[in-house]
Amino acid sequence: MKSSAKRKNPDKWIIEGLALSNLKKYNKAIEYFDRILKLEPKNVDALFNKGRALHNLNKLNEALASYDRVLQMNPGHAKAWRWKGFALRGLDRFEEAAQCFIKEIKIEPDGAYTWFIWYNRGQMLQIQDRFDEAIKCYDTAIQLYPEHADAWYCKGLASYYQEKYDDVIKCCEKALEIDPDYFYAWYGKGLALHSLNNYEGAIKCYEKVIENDPSHIDAWFNKKLATRSLGVLKQIRS
């Protein structure tokens, strides 16, 4: 018969729980984390990883409760702030999510993922139409990691809503330097050229999008609009 000490081994359970999470067996992983929490209700690692497993099951409110318990015990837990931010984002609580991301940045200003947190904070601000603030966040993310095509594209998108079409084109072209197949950037560049009445250029961009994603309805629709406008322009000039 196994001794009680061997049966109750939180260190082993955390390893097994993490292994199950890596295998995407999240419900089983939660069972292991709960075992630990019955013995050690203030075990921060078990609480945080239970939150991550719940998060992966899309049980965002339950995940949020786990992250909050972690932060009650350890307000300096940077990853808990990050994942709390992601959970809040999933619940459309964008301003609170943005505040969580800035909390992590304050705790770990030189962390390996600081650029990614600035990028995510920018997204939360952009959703709230706070474009100037969002662009500042993207600029910081880009400064820390210039090869992130998404940050360039999102900065371009924020600039588009401010009608700064030349900036949109520059940002999208930079994203395309990094990843020539990044069709979101082709679409963003197409929108900017379309707004500048450069219909031929816009059509080429929309066609690039359609090559990558034939089901992109907006690209098809805007290509049709640009083609029609180009035809009218040619008639006027002839």
C-alpha positions in Angstrom: 0.0 0.0 0.0 1.3 3.5 -0.9 1.9 5.9 2.0 -0.1 9.1 2.4 3.0 11.1 1.7 3.4 9.5 -1.7 -0.3 9.9 -2.5 -0.2 13.6 -1.7 2.6 15.0 -3.8 1.8 18.6 -5.0 5.1 19.0 -6.8 4.4 15.9 -8.8 0.8 16.9 -9.5 1.8 20.3 -10.8 4.1 18.6 -13.3 1.4 16.2 -14.3 -1.1 19.0 -14.6 1.2 21.0 -16.9 1.9 17.9 -19.0 -1.9 17.4 -19.5 -2.4 21.0 -20.4 0.3 20.7 -23.0 -1.6 17.8 -24.4 -4.7 20.0 -24.4 -6.4 17.7 -21.8 -7.5 20.7 -19.9 -10.3 19.2 -17.8 -8.0 16.5 -16.5 -5.3 19.1 -15.8 -7.7 21.1 -13.7 -8.3 17.9 -11.6 -4.6 17.9 -10.7 -4.5 21.6 -9.9 -7.6 21.2 -7.7 -5.9 18.4 -5.8 -3.1 20.7 -5.0 -5.5 23.5 -4.0 -7.3 21.3 -1.6 -4.1 20.7 0.3 -2.6 24.2 -0.4 -5.4 26.8 -1.1 -2.8 29.5 -1.6 -0.6 27.7 -4.1 -0.1 30.4 -6.7 1.3 28.1 -9.4 -1.7 25.8 -9.1 -4.1 28.7 -9.2 -2.5 30.4 -12.2 -2.2 27.2 -14.2 -5.8 26.3 -13.3 -6.7 29.7 -14.7 -4.8 29.0 -17.9 -6.6 25.6 -18.4 -10.0 27.2 -17.8 -9.0 30.0 -20.3 -8.2 27.3 -22.9 -11.7 25.9 -22.3 -13.1 29.3 -23.0 -14.4 29.5 -19.4 -13.3 33.1 -19.2 -15.1 34.2 -16.0 -13.8 31.2 -14.1 -10.3 31.8 -15.5 -10.6 35.5 -14.4 -11.5 34.4 -10.9 -8.3 32.3 -10.7 -6.1 35.1 -12.0 -7.7 37.5 -9.5 -6.9 35.1 -6.6 -3.3 34.9 -7.8 -3.1 38.7 -7.9 -4.6 39.0 -4.4 -1.7 36.9 -3.1 1.0 38.2 -5.4 0.2 41.6 -7.1 3.6 41.4 -8.8 2.7 38.2 -10.8 3.3 39.6 -14.3 1.8 36.7 -16.2 -1.4 36.8 -14.2 -1.9 40.4 -15.2 -1.2 39.4 -18.9 -3.7 36.6 -18.9 -6.2 38.5 -16.9 -6.0 41.1 -19.7 -6.6 38.4 -22.3 -9.6 37.1 -20.4 -11.0 40.6 -20.1 -10.4 41.1 -23.8 -12.4 37.9 -24.6 -15.2 39.3 -22.4 -15.2 42.6 -24.4 -14.0 44.5 -21.3 -11.4 46.4 -23.4 -10.5 49.3 -21.0 -9.9 46.9 -18.1 -7.8 44.7 -20.4 -5.7 47.7 -21.4 -5.1 48.5 -17.7 -3.9 44.9 -17.1 -1.4 45.1 -19.9 0.1 48.3 -18.5 0.3 46.7 -15.1 2.5 43.9 -16.6 4.7 46.4 -18.4 5.2 48.3 -15.1 6.2 45.1 -13.4 8.5 43.8 -16.2 9.4 46.8 -18.4 12.3 44.9 -20.0 10.5 41.5 -20.2 11.0 39.3 -23.3 7.3 39.8 -24.2 7.0 43.5 -23.4 6.7 44.3 -27.1 3.8 41.9 -27.4 2.0 43.5 -24.4 2.4 47.0 -25.9 0.9 45.6 -29.1 -2.1 44.1 -27.3 -2.6 47.3 -25.3 -2.7 49.1 -28.6 -5.4 46.8 -29.9 -7.5 47.4 -26.8 -7.2 51.2 -27.3 -7.9 50.9 -31.0 -11.2 49.0 -30.4 -12.2 52.0 -28.3 -11.4 54.4 -31.2 -8.5 55.9 -29.2 -6.3 55.9 -32.3 -3.6 58.3 -31.2 -3.0 56.3 -28.0 -3.1 53.1 -30.0 -0.5 54.3 -32.5 1.9 55.3 -29.6 1.6 51.7 -28.3 2.3 50.2 -31.7 5.3 52.5 -32.1 6.7 51.2 -28.8 6.0 47.6 -29.8 7.7 48.2 -33.2 10.7 49.9 -31.5 11.2 46.8 -29.3 10.5 44.3 -32.1 10.6 45.9 -35.6 9.9 42.6 -37.4 6.4 42.2 -36.1 4.2 42.6 -39.2 1.0 42.7 -37.2 2.1 45.8 -35.3 2.9 47.6 -38.5 -0.5 46.6 -40.0 -2.4 47.6 -36.9 -0.6 51.0 -36.8 -1.6 51.4 -40.5 -5.2 50.5 -39.7 -5.4 53.1 -36.9 -3.9 55.6 -39.3 -6.6 54.7 -41.8 -9.3 55.7 -39.4 -7.6 59.0 -39.0 -7.6 59.4 -42.8 -3.8 59.5 -42.8 -3.6 57.4 -46.0 0.1 58.0 -46.8 0.9 56.6 -43.3 -1.3 53.6 -44.0 0.6 52.8 -47.2 4.0 53.2 -45.5 2.9 50.9 -42.6 1.4 48.3 -44.9 4.4 48.3 -47.2 6.7 47.7 -44.1 4.5 44.8 -43.0 4.8 43.4 -46.6 8.6 43.7 -46.5 8.5 41.5 -43.4 5.9 39.1 -44.9 5.1 39.4 -48.6 2.1 37.1 -48.2 0.5 39.0 -45.3 -2.7 39.7 -47.1 -4.2 41.9 -44.4 -1.5 44.4 -45.3 -2.4 44.1 -49.0 -6.0 44.9 -48.1 -5.1 47.9 -45.9 -2.8 49.3 -48.6 -5.7 48.8 -51.1 -8.1 50.7 -48.9 -5.7 53.6 -48.6 -5.0 53.7 -52.4 -8.7 53.5 -53.0 -9.3 56.5 -50.7 -6.6 58.4 -52.6 -8.4 57.6 -55.9 -5.6 55.4 -57.1 -8.0 52.8 -58.4 -5.5 50.8 -60.4 -3.2 50.4 -57.4 -6.1 49.5 -55.2 -7.3 46.8 -57.6 -3.9 45.2 -57.7 -3.9 45.1 -53.9 -7.4 43.6 -53.7 -6.4 41.0 -56.2 -3.4 40.0 -54.0 -5.9 39.6 -51.1 -8.2 37.4 -53.2 -5.2 35.2 -54.4 -4.6 34.4 -50.7 -8.2 34.3 -49.6 -10.7 33.8 -52.4 -13.6 34.0 -49.9 -12.6 37.6 -48.8 -16.0 39.3 -49.5 -14.8 42.8 -48.7 -11.9 42.5 -51.2 -14.2 41.3 -53.9 -16.7 44.1 -53.2 -14.0 46.8 -53.0 -12.4 45.5 -56.2 -15.7 45.9 -58.0 -16.1 49.4 -56.6 -12.6 50.4 -57.6 -13.1 48.9 -61.1 -16.3 50.8 -61.6 -14.7 54.1 -60.4 -11.7 53.5 -62.7 -14.1 53.0 -65.7 -15.9 56.2 -64.9 -12.5 58.0 -64.6 -11.3 56.7 -68.0 -14.6 57.9 -69.6 -14.1 61.4 -68.1 -10.5 61.5 -69.4 -11.3 60.2 -72.9 
